């Protein structure tokens, strides 16, 4: 079982490789997913990392509050999305998934 880690306040210039390298100092990174704007394709300043639970906990403890390119990272265990939450606009009947 893997644990998902939320990585917030990322510099918009951060790459998946850069985030993978940052977290790999604390264990085996299984997956990195950077979130981009659907319409523009530009980075939204946050992403998710998947790791073994014990390694993820160590990474969260070590990296939360550290800086990357002048921005203080906010790192914690990812939470499941709540149904019906988030944002404005209506429409769309797609199924929501937790990552």
Helices and strands as residue ranges (DSSP letters): E 2-8, H 16-24, E 29-36, E 43-52, H 53-63, E 67-68, E 71-72, E 74-77
